[in-house]
Amino acid sequence: MSALQQIKLAQKLATSRGEPHIVVQVAGGKTIVMRDGKLRGAVVLERCLP
């Protein structure tokens, strides 16, 4: 899944669940979608608010 697709997914999750979601890049270079919270070294690519 590309970063753009993950950003769209994060936007969809944020609006449907009413919670902020972020797309982050972790140490191995992978990008993941997660609820907004502690990053522990990950780099924020996009923050999606409800």
mmCIF entry with sequence, helices, sheets and N, C-alpha, C, O atoms, coordinates in Angstrom:
data_MODEL
# 
_entry.id   MODEL 
# 
_entity.id                         1 
_entity.type                       polymer 
_entity.pdbx_number_of_molecules   1 
# 
_entity_poly.entity_id                      1 
_entity_poly.type                           'polypeptide(L)' 
_entity_poly.nstd_linkage                   no 
_entity_poly.nstd_monomer                   no 
_entity_poly.pdbx_seq_one_letter_code       MSALQQIKLAQKLATSRGEPHIVVQVAGGKTIVMRDGKLRGAVVLERCLP 
_entity_poly.pdbx_seq_one_letter_code_can   MSALQQIKLAQKLATSRGEPHIVVQVAGGKTIVMRDGKLRGAVVLERCLP 
_entity_poly.pdbx_strand_id                 A 
# 
loop_
_entity_poly_seq.entity_id 
_entity_poly_seq.num 
_entity_poly_seq.mon_id 
_entity_poly_seq.hetero 
1 1  MET n 
1 2  SER n 
1 3  ALA n 
1 4  LEU n 
1 5  GLN n 
1 6  GLN n 
1 7  ILE n 
1 8  LYS n 
1 9  LEU n 
1 10 ALA n 
1 11 GLN n 
1 12 LYS n 
1 13 LEU n 
1 14 ALA n 
1 15 THR n 
1 16 SER n 
1 17 ARG n 
1 18 GLY n 
1 19 GLU n 
1 20 PRO n 
1 21 HIS n 
1 22 ILE n 
1 23 VAL n 
1 24 VAL n 
1 25 GLN n 
1 26 VAL n 
1 27 ALA n 
1 28 GLY n 
1 29 GLY n 
1 30 LYS n 
1 31 THR n 
1 32 ILE n 
1 33 VAL n 
1 34 MET n 
1 35 ARG n 
1 36 ASP n 
1 37 GLY n 
1 38 LYS n 
1 39 LEU n 
1 40 ARG n 
1 41 GLY n 
1 42 ALA n 
1 43 VAL n 
1 44 VAL n 
1 45 LEU n 
1 46 GLU n 
1 47 ARG n 
1 48 CYS n 
1 49 LEU n 
1 50 PRO n 
# 
_struct_asym.id          A 
_struct_asym.entity_id   1 
# 
_struct_conf.conf_type_id            HELX_P 
_struct_conf.id                      HELX_P1 
_struct_conf.pdbx_PDB_helix_id       AA1 
_struct_conf.beg_label_comp_id       ALA 
_struct_conf.beg_label_asym_id       A 
_struct_conf.beg_label_seq_id        3 
_struct_conf.pdbx_beg_PDB_ins_code   ? 
_struct_conf.end_label_comp_id       ARG 
_struct_conf.end_label_asym_id       A 
_struct_conf.end_label_seq_id        17 
_struct_conf.pdbx_end_PDB_ins_code   ? 
_struct_conf.beg_auth_comp_id        ALA 
_struct_conf.beg_auth_asym_id        A 
_struct_conf.beg_auth_seq_id         3 
_struct_conf.end_auth_comp_id        ARG 
_struct_conf.end_auth_asym_id        A 
_struct_conf.end_auth_seq_id         17 
_struct_conf.pdbx_PDB_helix_class    1 
_struct_conf.details                 ? 
_struct_conf.pdbx_PDB_helix_length   15 
# 
_struct_conf_type.id          HELX_P 
_struct_conf_type.criteria    ? 
_struct_conf_type.reference   ? 
# 
_struct_sheet.id               AA1 
_struct_sheet.type             ? 
_struct_sheet.number_strands   3 
_struct_sheet.details          ? 
# 
loop_
_struct_sheet_order.sheet_id 
_struct_sheet_order.range_id_1 
_struct_sheet_order.range_id_2 
_struct_sheet_order.offset 
_struct_sheet_order.sense 
AA1 1 2 ? anti-parallel 
AA1 2 3 ? anti-parallel 
# 
loop_
_struct_sheet_range.sheet_id 
_struct_sheet_range.id 
_struct_sheet_range.beg_label_comp_id 
_struct_sheet_range.beg_label_asym_id 
_struct_sheet_range.beg_label_seq_id 
_struct_sheet_range.pdbx_beg_PDB_ins_code 
_struct_sheet_range.end_label_comp_id 
_struct_sheet_range.end_label_asym_id 
_struct_sheet_range.end_label_seq_id 
_struct_sheet_range.pdbx_end_PDB_ins_code 
_struct_sheet_range.beg_auth_comp_id 
_struct_sheet_range.beg_auth_asym_id 
_struct_sheet_range.beg_auth_seq_id 
_struct_sheet_range.end_auth_comp_id 
_struct_sheet_range.end_auth_asym_id 
_struct_sheet_range.end_auth_seq_id 
AA1 1 THR A 31 ? ARG A 35 ? THR A 31 ARG A 35 
AA1 2 HIS A 21 ? GLN A 25 ? HIS A 21 GLN A 25 
AA1 3 VAL A 43 ? CYS A 48 ? VAL A 43 CYS A 48 
# 
loop_
_atom_site.group_PDB 
_atom_site.id 
_atom_site.type_symbol 
_atom_site.label_atom_id 
_atom_site.label_alt_id 
_atom_site.label_comp_id 
_atom_site.label_asym_id 
_atom_site.label_entity_id 
_atom_site.label_seq_id 
_atom_site.pdbx_PDB_ins_code 
_atom_site.Cartn_x 
_atom_site.Cartn_y 
_atom_site.Cartn_z 
_atom_site.occupancy 
_atom_site.B_iso_or_equiv 
_atom_site.pdbx_formal_charge 
_atom_site.auth_seq_id 
_atom_site.auth_comp_id 
_atom_site.auth_asym_id 
_atom_site.auth_atom_id 
_atom_site.pdbx_PDB_model_num 
ATOM 1   N N  . MET A 1 1  ? 0.847   -1.171 0.000  1.00 0.00 ? 1  MET A N  1 
ATOM 2   C CA . MET A 1 1  ? 0.000   0.000  0.000  1.00 0.00 ? 1  MET A CA 1 
ATOM 3   C C  . MET A 1 1  ? 0.898   1.242  0.000  1.00 0.00 ? 1  MET A C  1 
ATOM 4   O O  . MET A 1 1  ? 1.806   1.356  0.823  1.00 0.00 ? 1  MET A O  1 
ATOM 5   N N  . SER A 1 2  ? 0.645   2.145  -0.903 1.00 0.00 ? 2  SER A N  1 
ATOM 6   C CA . SER A 1 2  ? 1.476   3.346  -1.008 1.00 0.00 ? 2  SER A CA 1 
ATOM 7   C C  . SER A 1 2  ? 1.140   4.334  0.111  1.00 0.00 ? 2  SER A C  1 
ATOM 8   O O  . SER A 1 2  ? 0.113   4.206  0.778  1.00 0.00 ? 2  SER A O  1 
ATOM 9   N N  . ALA A 1 3  ? 2.006   5.305  0.303  1.00 0.00 ? 3  ALA A N  1 
ATOM 10  C CA . ALA A 1 3  ? 1.795   6.316  1.346  1.00 0.00 ? 3  ALA A CA 1 
ATOM 11  C C  . ALA A 1 3  ? 0.523   7.117  1.068  1.00 0.00 ? 3  ALA A C  1 
ATOM 12  O O  . ALA A 1 3  ? -0.193  7.484  2.000  1.00 0.00 ? 3  ALA A O  1 
ATOM 13  N N  . LEU A 1 4  ? 0.240   7.389  -0.197 1.00 0.00 ? 4  LEU A N  1 
ATOM 14  C CA . LEU A 1 4  ? -0.964  8.138  -0.542 1.00 0.00 ? 4  LEU A CA 1 
ATOM 15  C C  . LEU A 1 4  ? -2.217  7.355  -0.163 1.00 0.00 ? 4  LEU A C  1 
ATOM 16  O O  . LEU A 1 4  ? -3.170  7.928  0.366  1.00 0.00 ? 4  LEU A O  1 
ATOM 17  N N  . GLN A 1 5  ? -2.221  6.066  -0.427 1.00 0.00 ? 5  GLN A N  1 
ATOM 18  C CA . GLN A 1 5  ? -3.361  5.220  -0.056 1.00 0.00 ? 5  GLN A CA 1 
ATOM 19  C C  . GLN A 1 5  ? -3.517  5.164  1.462  1.00 0.00 ? 5  GLN A C  1 
ATOM 20  O O  . GLN A 1 5  ? -4.637  5.142  1.971  1.00 0.00 ? 5  GLN A O  1 
ATOM 21  N N  . GLN A 1 6  ? -2.411  5.141  2.175  1.00 0.00 ? 6  GLN A N  1 
ATOM 22  C CA . GLN A 1 6  ? -2.477  5.107  3.632  1.00 0.00 ? 6  GLN A CA 1 
ATOM 23  C C  . GLN A 1 6  ? -2.991  6.428  4.196  1.00 0.00 ? 6  GLN A C  1 
ATOM 24  O O  . GLN A 1 6  ? -3.694  6.433  5.207  1.00 0.00 ? 6  GLN A O  1 
ATOM 25  N N  . ILE A 1 7  ? -2.655  7.540  3.561  1.00 0.00 ? 7  ILE A N  1 
ATOM 26  C CA . ILE A 1 7  ? -3.175  8.842  3.997  1.00 0.00 ? 7  ILE A CA 1 
ATOM 27  C C  . ILE A 1 7  ? -4.688  8.889  3.789  1.00 0.00 ? 7  ILE A C  1 
ATOM 28  O O  . ILE A 1 7  ? -5.415  9.382  4.650  1.00 0.00 ? 7  ILE A O  1 
ATOM 29  N N  . LYS A 1 8  ? -5.162  8.382  2.659  1.00 0.00 ? 8  LYS A N  1 
ATOM 30  C CA . LYS A 1 8  ? -6.612  8.328  2.411  1.00 0.00 ? 8  LYS A CA 1 
ATOM 31  C C  . LYS A 1 8  ? -7.302  7.447  3.439  1.00 0.00 ? 8  LYS A C  1 
ATOM 32  O O  . LYS A 1 8  ? -8.385  7.785  3.917  1.00 0.00 ? 8  LYS A O  1 
ATOM 33  N N  . LEU A 1 9  ? -6.686  6.318  3.787  1.00 0.00 ? 9  LEU A N  1 
ATOM 34  C CA . LEU A 1 9  ? -7.238  5.431  4.801  1.00 0.00 ? 9  LEU A CA 1 
ATOM 35  C C  . LEU A 1 9  ? -7.288  6.136  6.157  1.00 0.00 ? 9  LEU A C  1 
ATOM 36  O O  . LEU A 1 9  ? -8.279  6.017  6.877  1.00 0.00 ? 9  LEU A O  1 
ATOM 37  N N  . ALA A 1 10 ? -6.240  6.863  6.508  1.00 0.00 ? 10 ALA A N  1 
ATOM 38  C CA . ALA A 1 10 ? -6.201  7.586  7.773  1.00 0.00 ? 10 ALA A CA 1 
ATOM 39  C C  . ALA A 1 10 ? -7.293  8.646  7.829  1.00 0.00 ? 10 ALA A C  1 
ATOM 40  O O  . ALA A 1 10 ? -7.909  8.848  8.876  1.00 0.00 ? 10 ALA A O  1 
ATOM 41  N N  . GLN A 1 11 ? -7.538  9.324  6.713  1.00 0.00 ? 11 GLN A N  1 
ATOM 42  C CA . GLN A 1 11 ? -8.602  10.320 6.666  1.00 0.00 ? 11 GLN A CA 1 
ATOM 43  C C  . GLN A 1 11 ? -9.962  9.667  6.868  1.00 0.00 ? 11 GLN A C  1 
ATOM 44  O O  . GLN A 1 11 ? -10.817 10.197 7.578  1.00 0.00 ? 11 GLN A O  1 
ATOM 45  N N  . LYS A 1 12 ? -10.158 8.510  6.236  1.00 0.00 ? 12 LYS A N  1 
ATOM 46  C CA . LYS A 1 12 ? -11.412 7.784  6.370  1.00 0.00 ? 12 LYS A CA 1 
ATOM 47  C C  . LYS A 1 12 ? -11.616 7.313  7.815  1.00 0.00 ? 12 LYS A C  1 
ATOM 48  O O  . LYS A 1 12 ? -12.716 7.431  8.354  1.00 0.00 ? 12 LYS A O  1 
ATOM 49  N N  . LEU A 1 13 ? -10.566 6.785  8.439  1.00 0.00 ? 13 LEU A N  1 
ATOM 50  C CA . LEU A 1 13 ? -10.659 6.322  9.818  1.00 0.00 ? 13 LEU A CA 1 
ATOM 51  C C  . LEU A 1 13 ? -10.927 7.479  10.776 1.00 0.00 ? 13 LEU A C  1 
ATOM 52  O O  . LEU A 1 13 ? -11.714 7.347  11.713 1.00 0.00 ? 13 LEU A O  1 
ATOM 53  N N  . ALA A 1 14 ? -10.276 8.601  10.540 1.00 0.00 ? 14 ALA A N  1 
ATOM 54  C CA . ALA A 1 14 ? -10.458 9.767  11.414 1.00 0.00 ? 14 ALA A CA 1 
ATOM 55  C C  . ALA A 1 14 ? -11.894 10.255 11.378 1.00 0.00 ? 14 ALA A C  1 
ATOM 56  O O  . ALA A 1 14 ? -12.458 10.585 12.421 1.00 0.00 ? 14 ALA A O  1 
ATOM 57  N N  . THR A 1 15 ? -12.494 10.306 10.201 1.00 0.00 ? 15 THR A N  1 
ATOM 58  C CA . THR A 1 15 ? -13.864 10.802 10.107 1.00 0.00 ? 15 THR A CA 1 
ATOM 59  C C  . THR A 1 15 ? -14.872 9.774  10.621 1.00 0.00 ? 15 THR A C  1 
ATOM 60  O O  . THR A 1 15 ? -15.863 10.149 11.248 1.00 0.00 ? 15 THR A O  1 
ATOM 61  N N  . SER A 1 16 ? -14.637 8.493  10.367 1.00 0.00 ? 16 SER A N  1 
ATOM 62  C CA . SER A 1 16 ? -15.607 7.485  10.794 1.00 0.00 ? 16 SER A CA 1 
ATOM 63  C C  . SER A 1 16 ? -15.540 7.209  12.294 1.00 0.00 ? 16 SER A C  1 
ATOM 64  O O  . SER A 1 16 ? -16.569 6.937  12.911 1.00 0.00 ? 16 SER A O  1 
ATOM 65  N N  . ARG A 1 17 ? -14.362 7.272  12.887 1.00 0.00 ? 17 ARG A N  1 
ATOM 66  C CA . ARG A 1 17 ? -14.205 6.959  14.311 1.00 0.00 ? 17 ARG A CA 1 
ATOM 67  C C  . ARG A 1 17 ? -14.175 8.196  15.202 1.00 0.00 ? 17 ARG A C  1 
ATOM 68  O O  . ARG A 1 17 ? -14.307 8.089  16.421 1.00 0.00 ? 17 ARG A O  1 
ATOM 69  N N  . GLY A 1 18 ? -14.003 9.365  14.599 1.00 0.00 ? 18 GLY A N  1 
ATOM 70  C CA . GLY A 1 18 ? -13.961 10.589 15.385 1.00 0.00 ? 18 GLY A CA 1 
ATOM 71  C C  . GLY A 1 18 ? -12.690 10.765 16.194 1.00 0.00 ? 18 GLY A C  1 
ATOM 72  O O  . GLY A 1 18 ? -12.671 11.537 17.153 1.00 0.00 ? 18 GLY A O  1 
ATOM 73  N N  . GLU A 1 19 ? -11.617 10.058 15.822 1.00 0.00 ? 19 GLU A N  1 
ATOM 74  C CA . GLU A 1 19 ? -10.326 10.150 16.511 1.00 0.00 ? 19 GLU A CA 1 
ATOM 75  C C  . GLU A 1 19 ? -9.254  10.538 15.512 1.00 0.00 ? 19 GLU A C  1 
ATOM 76  O O  . GLU A 1 19 ? -9.308  10.108 14.359 1.00 0.00 ? 19 GLU A O  1 
ATOM 77  N N  . PRO A 1 20 ? -8.272  11.346 15.926 1.00 0.00 ? 20 PRO A N  1 
ATOM 78  C CA . PRO A 1 20 ? -7.180  11.686 15.017 1.00 0.00 ? 20 PRO A CA 1 
ATOM 79  C C  . PRO A 1 20 ? -6.328  10.456 14.693 1.00 0.00 ? 20 PRO A C  1 
ATOM 80  O O  . PRO A 1 20 ? -6.039  9.648  15.576 1.00 0.00 ? 20 PRO A O  1 
ATOM 81  N N  . HIS A 1 21 ? -5.937  10.320 13.452 1.00 0.00 ? 21 HIS A N  1 
ATOM 82  C CA . HIS A 1 21 ? -5.053  9.248  13.013 1.00 0.00 ? 21 HIS A CA 1 
ATOM 83  C C  . HIS A 1 21 ? -3.851  9.872  12.320 1.00 0.00 ? 21 HIS A C  1 
ATOM 84  O O  . HIS A 1 21 ? -3.941  10.967 11.765 1.00 0.00 ? 21 HIS A O  1 
ATOM 85  N N  . ILE A 1 22 ? -2.728  9.166  12.355 1.00 0.00 ? 22 ILE A N  1 
ATOM 86  C CA . ILE A 1 22 ? -1.517  9.660  11.712 1.00 0.00 ? 22 ILE A CA 1 
ATOM 87  C C  . ILE A 1 22 ? -0.924  8.578  10.818 1.00 0.00 ? 22 ILE A C  1 
ATOM 88  O O  . ILE A 1 22 ? -1.112  7.383  11.049 1.00 0.00 ? 22 ILE A O  1 
ATOM 89  N N  . VAL A 1 23 ? -0.211  9.022  9.804  1.00 0.00 ? 23 VAL A N  1 
ATOM 90  C CA . VAL A 1 23 ? 0.578   8.137  8.960  1.00 0.00 ? 23 VAL A CA 1 
ATOM 91  C C  . VAL A 1 23 ? 2.030   8.411  9.326  1.00 0.00 ? 23 VAL A C  1 
ATOM 92  O O  . VAL A 1 23 ? 2.491   9.549  9.239  1.00 0.00 ? 23 VAL A O  1 
ATOM 93  N N  . VAL A 1 24 ? 2.749   7.372  9.734  1.00 0.00 ? 24 VAL A N  1 
ATOM 94  C CA . VAL A 1 24 ? 4.130   7.540  10.187 1.00 0.00 ? 24 VAL A CA 1 
ATOM 95  C C  . VAL A 1 24 ? 5.058   6.628  9.405  1.00 0.00 ? 24 VAL A C  1 
ATOM 96  O O  . VAL A 1 24 ? 4.649   5.599  8.867  1.00 0.00 ? 24 VAL A O  1 
ATOM 97  N N  . GLN A 1 25 ? 6.311   7.035  9.359  1.00 0.00 ? 25 GLN A N  1 
ATOM 98  C CA . GLN A 1 25 ? 7.359   6.199  8.767  1.00 0.00 ? 25 GLN A CA 1 
ATOM 99  C C  . GLN A 1 25 ? 8.237   5.709  9.908  1.00 0.00 ? 25 GLN A C  1 
ATOM 100 O O  . GLN A 1 25 ? 8.775   6.499  10.684 1.00 0.00 ? 25 GLN A O  1 
ATOM 101 N N  . VAL A 1 26 ? 8.372   4.383  9.995  1.00 0.00 ? 26 VAL A N  1 
ATOM 102 C CA . VAL A 1 26 ? 9.160   3.783  11.074 1.00 0.00 ? 26 VAL A CA 1 
ATOM 103 C C  . VAL A 1 26 ? 10.588  3.546  10.600 1.00 0.00 ? 26 VAL A C  1 
ATOM 104 O O  . VAL A 1 26 ? 10.911  3.794  9.439  1.00 0.00 ? 26 VAL A O  1 
ATOM 105 N N  . ALA A 1 27 ? 11.441  3.065  11.498 1.00 0.00 ? 27 ALA A N  1 
ATOM 106 C CA . ALA A 1 27 ? 12.878  2.942  11.235 1.00 0.00 ? 27 ALA A CA 1 
ATOM 107 C C  . ALA A 1 27 ? 13.203  2.114  9.993  1.00 0.00 ? 27 ALA A C  1 
ATOM 108 O O  . ALA A 1 27 ? 14.154  2.441  9.283  1.00 0.00 ? 27 ALA A O  1 
ATOM 109 N N  . GLY A 1 28 ? 12.461  1.074  9.715  1.00 0.00 ? 28 GLY A N  1 
ATOM 110 C CA . GLY A 1 28 ? 12.747  0.232  8.564  1.00 0.00 ? 28 GLY A CA 1 
ATOM 111 C C  . GLY A 1 28 ? 12.331  0.834  7.234  1.00 0.00 ? 28 GLY A C  1 
ATOM 112 O O  . GLY A 1 28 ? 12.554  0.230  6.184  1.00 0.00 ? 28 GLY A O  1 
ATOM 113 N N  . GLY A 1 29 ? 11.725  2.028  7.266  1.00 0.00 ? 29 GLY A N  1 
ATOM 114 C CA . GLY A 1 29 ? 11.283  2.682  6.037  1.00 0.00 ? 29 GLY A CA 1 
ATOM 115 C C  . GLY A 1 29 ? 9.838   2.392  5.688  1.00 0.00 ? 29 GLY A C  1 
ATOM 116 O O  . GLY A 1 29 ? 9.317   2.942  4.718  1.00 0.00 ? 29 GLY A O  1 
ATOM 117 N N  . LYS A 1 30 ? 9.177   1.538  6.462  1.00 0.00 ? 30 LYS A N  1 
ATOM 118 C CA . LYS A 1 30 ? 7.768   1.227  6.202  1.00 0.00 ? 30 LYS A CA 1 
ATOM 119 C C  . LYS A 1 30 ? 6.890   2.358  6.715  1.00 0.00 ? 30 LYS A C  1 
ATOM 120 O O  . LYS A 1 30 ? 7.247   3.053  7.666  1.00 0.00 ? 30 LYS A O  1 
ATOM 121 N N  . THR A 1 31 ? 5.739   2.535  6.076  1.00 0.00 ? 31 THR A N  1 
ATOM 122 C CA . THR A 1 31 ? 4.770   3.517  6.540  1.00 0.00 ? 31 THR A CA 1 
ATOM 123 C C  . THR A 1 31 ? 3.568   2.777  7.108  1.00 0.00 ? 31 THR A C  1 
ATOM 124 O O  . THR A 1 31 ? 3.120   1.779  6.545  1.00 0.00 ? 31 THR A O  1 
ATOM 125 N N  . ILE A 1 32 ? 3.051   3.275  8.229  1.00 0.00 ? 32 ILE A N  1 
ATOM 126 C CA . ILE A 1 32 ? 1.897   2.654  8.865  1.00 0.00 ? 32 ILE A CA 1 
ATOM 127 C C  . ILE A 1 32 ? 0.903   3.720  9.283  1.00 0.00 ? 32 ILE A C  1 
ATOM 128 O O  . ILE A 1 32 ? 1.254   4.887  9.456  1.00 0.00 ? 32 ILE A O  1 
ATOM 129 N N  . VAL A 1 33 ? -0.364  3.294  9.445  1.00 0.00 ? 33 VAL A N  1 
ATOM 130 C CA . VAL A 1 33 ? -1.433  4.160  9.929  1.00 0.00 ? 33 VAL A CA 1 
ATOM 131 C C  . VAL A 1 33 ? -1.712  3.771  11.373 1.00 0.00 ? 33 VAL A C  1 
ATOM 132 O O  . VAL A 1 33 ? -1.822  2.589  11.697 1.00 0.00 ? 33 VAL A O  1 
ATOM 133 N N  . MET A 1 34 ? -1.825  4.778  12.240 1.00 0.00 ? 34 MET A N  1 
ATOM 134 C CA . MET A 1 34 ? -2.114  4.503  13.646 1.00 0.00 ? 34 MET A CA 1 
ATOM 135 C C  . MET A 1 34 ? -2.880  5.666  14.249 1.00 0.00 ? 34 MET A C  1 
ATOM 136 O O  . MET A 1 34 ? -2.918  6.760  13.685 1.00 0.00 ? 34 MET A O  1 
ATOM 137 N N  . ARG A 1 35 ? -3.499  5.419  15.417 1.00 0.00 ? 35 ARG A N  1 
ATOM 138 C CA . ARG A 1 35 ? -4.132  6.519  16.132 1.00 0.00 ? 35 ARG A CA 1 
ATOM 139 C C  . ARG A 1 35 ? -3.058  7.483  16.604 1.00 0.00 ? 35 ARG A C  1 
ATOM 140 O O  . ARG A 1 35 ? -1.924  7.091  16.876 1.00 0.00 ? 35 ARG A O  1 
ATOM 141 N N  . ASP A 1 36 ? -3.433  8.737  16.694 1.00 0.00 ? 36 ASP A N  1 
ATOM 142 C CA . ASP A 1 36 ? -2.476  9.757  17.138 1.00 0.00 ? 36 ASP A CA 1 
ATOM 143 C C  . ASP A 1 36 ? -2.086  9.475  18.585 1.00 0.00 ? 36 ASP A C  1 
ATOM 144 O O  . ASP A 1 36 ? -2.948  9.287  19.444 1.00 0.00 ? 36 ASP A O  1 
ATOM 145 N N  . GLY A 1 37 ? -0.785  9.449  18.846 1.00 0.00 ? 37 GLY A N  1 
ATOM 146 C CA . GLY A 1 37 ? -0.296  9.177  20.188 1.00 0.00 ? 37 GLY A CA 1 
ATOM 147 C C  . GLY A 1 37 ? 1.217   9.282  20.227 1.00 0.00 ? 37 GLY A C  1 
ATOM 148 O O  . GLY A 1 37 ? 1.818   10.017 19.443 1.00 0.00 ? 37 GLY A O  1 
ATOM 149 N N  . LYS A 1 38 ? 1.831   8.543  21.142 1.00 0.00 ? 38 LYS A N  1 
ATOM 150 C CA . LYS A 1 38 ? 3.289   8.587  21.270 1.00 0.00 ? 38 LYS A CA 1 
ATOM 151 C C  . LYS A 1 38 ? 3.948   7.937  20.066 1.00 0.00 ? 38 LYS A C  1 
ATOM 152 O O  . LYS A 1 38 ? 3.534   6.865  19.623 1.00 0.00 ? 38 LYS A O  1 
ATOM 153 N N  . LEU A 1 39 ? 4.969   8.585  19.543 1.00 0.00 ? 39 LEU A N  1 
ATOM 154 C CA . LEU A 1 39 ? 5.591   8.122  18.305 1.00 0.00 ? 39 LEU A CA 1 
ATOM 155 C C  . LEU A 1 39 ? 6.784   7.205  18.532 1.00 0.00 ? 39 LEU A C  1 
ATOM 156 O O  . LEU A 1 39 ? 6.992   6.269  17.760 1.00 0.00 ? 39 LEU A O  1 
ATOM 157 N N  . ARG A 1 40 ? 7.557   7.448  19.554 1.00 0.00 ? 40 ARG A N  1 
ATOM 158 C CA . ARG A 1 40 ? 8.729   6.627  19.871 1.00 0.00 ? 40 ARG A CA 1 
ATOM 159 C C  . ARG A 1 40 ? 9.688   6.504  18.692 1.00 0.00 ? 40 ARG A C  1 
ATOM 160 O O  . ARG A 1 40 ? 10.077  5.398  18.316 1.00 0.00 ? 40 ARG A O  1 
ATOM 161 N N  . GLY A 1 41 ? 10.067  7.636  18.112 1.00 0.00 ? 41 GLY A N  1 
ATOM 162 C CA . GLY A 1 41 ? 11.079  7.649  17.066 1.00 0.00 ? 41 GLY A CA 1 
ATOM 163 C C  . GLY A 1 41 ? 10.561  7.613  15.647 1.00 0.00 ? 41 GLY A C  1 
ATOM 164 O O  . GLY A 1 41 ? 11.348  7.752  14.711 1.00 0.00 ? 41 GLY A O  1 
ATOM 165 N N  . ALA A 1 42 ? 9.262   7.433  15.451 1.00 0.00 ? 42 ALA A N  1 
ATOM 166 C CA . ALA A 1 42 ? 8.705   7.424  14.100 1.00 0.00 ? 42 ALA A CA 1 
ATOM 167 C C  . ALA A 1 42 ? 8.562   8.860  13.588 1.00 0.00 ? 42 ALA A C  1 
ATOM 168 O O  . ALA A 1 42 ? 8.461   9.799  14.378 1.00 0.00 ? 42 ALA A O  1 
ATOM 169 N N  . VAL A 1 43 ? 8.553   9.020  12.282 1.00 0.00 ? 43 VAL A N  1 
ATOM 170 C CA . VAL A 1 43 ? 8.431   10.335 11.650 1.00 0.00 ? 43 VAL A CA 1 
ATOM 171 C C  . VAL A 1 43 ? 7.013   10.500 11.117 1.00 0.00 ? 43 VAL A C  1 
ATOM 172 O O  . VAL A 1 43 ? 6.540   9.667  10.344 1.00 0.00 ? 43 VAL A O  1 
ATOM 173 N N  . VAL A 1 44 ? 6.335   11.565 11.524 1.00 0.00 ? 44 VAL A N  1 
ATOM 174 C CA . VAL A 1 44 ? 4.962   11.818 11.074 1.00 0.00 ? 44 VAL A CA 1 
ATOM 175 C C  . VAL A 1 44 ? 4.984   12.298 9.627  1.00 0.00 ? 44 VAL A C  1 
ATOM 176 O O  . VAL A 1 44 ? 5.667   13.268 9.298  1.00 0.00 ? 44 VAL A O  1 
ATOM 177 N N  . LEU A 1 45 ? 4.235   11.618 8.770  1.00 0.00 ? 45 LEU A N  1 
ATOM 178 C CA . LEU A 1 45 ? 4.090   12.049 7.381  1.00 0.00 ? 45 LEU A CA 1 
ATOM 179 C C  . LEU A 1 45 ? 2.815   12.868 7.197  1.00 0.00 ? 45 LEU A C  1 
ATOM 180 O O  . LEU A 1 45 ? 2.792   13.820 6.416  1.00 0.00 ? 45 LEU A O  1 
ATOM 181 N N  . GLU A 1 46 ? 1.762   12.502 7.910  1.00 0.00 ? 46 GLU A N  1 
ATOM 182 C CA . GLU A 1 46 ? 0.482   13.204 7.777  1.00 0.00 ? 46 GLU A CA 1 
ATOM 183 C C  . GLU A 1 46 ? -0.330  12.996 9.053  1.00 0.00 ? 46 GLU A C  1 
ATOM 184 O O  . GLU A 1 46 ? -0.339  11.905 9.622  1.00 0.00 ? 46 GLU A O  1 
ATOM 185 N N  . ARG A 1 47 ? -1.009  14.048 9.493  1.00 0.00 ? 47 ARG A N  1 
ATOM 186 C CA . ARG A 1 47 ? -1.906  13.959 10.649 1.00 0.00 ? 47 ARG A CA 1 
ATOM 187 C C  . ARG A 1 47 ? -3.320  14.282 10.145 1.00 0.00 ? 47 ARG A C  1 
ATOM 188 O O  . ARG A 1 47 ? -3.544  15.331 9.541  1.00 0.00 ? 47 ARG A O  1 
ATOM 189 N N  . CYS A 1 48 ? -4.268  13.374 10.399 1.00 0.00 ? 48 CYS A N  1 
ATOM 190 C CA . CYS A 1 48 ? -5.633  13.541 9.928  1.00 0.00 ? 48 CYS A CA 1 
ATOM 191 C C  . CYS A 1 48 ? -6.560  13.717 11.128 1.00 0.00 ? 48 CYS A C  1 
ATOM 192 O O  . CYS A 1 48 ? -6.626  12.854 12.004 1.00 0.00 ? 48 CYS A O  1 
ATOM 193 N N  . LEU A 1 49 ? -7.268  14.829 11.160 1.00 0.00 ? 49 LEU A N  1 
ATOM 194 C CA . LEU A 1 49 ? -8.177  15.143 12.241 1.00 0.00 ? 49 LEU A CA 1 
ATOM 195 C C  . LEU A 1 49 ? -9.603  14.863 11.802 1.00 0.00 ? 49 LEU A C  1 
ATOM 196 O O  . LEU A 1 49 ? -9.920  14.976 10.618 1.00 0.00 ? 49 LEU A O  1 
ATOM 197 N N  . PRO A 1 50 ? -10.487 14.492 12.763 1.00 0.00 ? 50 PRO A N  1 
ATOM 198 C CA . PRO A 1 50 ? -11.891 14.220 12.398 1.00 0.00 ? 50 PRO A CA 1 
ATOM 199 C C  . PRO A 1 50 ? -12.633 15.479 12.012 1.00 0.00 ? 50 PRO A C  1 
ATOM 200 O O  . PRO A 1 50 ? -13.817 15.421 11.681 1.00 0.00 ? 50 PRO A O  1 
# 
